[in-house]
Amino acid sequence: MVKKILIVIAALTLVSGASAQDRPARGACAADIKTHCAGVERGQGRIAACVKEHIKDLSAPCQARVAALAAGSKACVADVKERCADVRPGRGRIRECLKSALADLSDACKDSISKAVARRRSL
């Protein structure tokens, strides 16, 4: 039970980006969206689709945030098992593994994390 609570707290911390030192990385996704999706009209998932289309073009700090989202996403469980089966959890190893495989993640995983990035443009 305690382990589950700690996992939930860690996931919430990753998604919320609570630390002050994390702010530059969070802002990087907003800059990437402005760069790659400038002409895209908001609504009906268009920003998320644009992020998904440009996932391999995102800056390194934004890719790190996206990988953190993927590591905690239910939609990416199969990707984690497939791509990072030999990686021992802890110390950001799963995030690093996913970061190197962002372009090759499943459509379900990409959809999930792209929507999260589009919702939180300041990631």
Secondary structure, DSSP 8 states (H G I E B T S, - for coil): -HHHHHHHHHHHHHHHT-SGGGHHHHHHHHHHHHHHSTT--SSTTHHHHHHHHTGGGS-HHHHHHHHHHHHH-GGGHHHHHHHSTTS-SSTTHHHHHHHTTGGGS-HHHHHHHHHHHHHTTT-
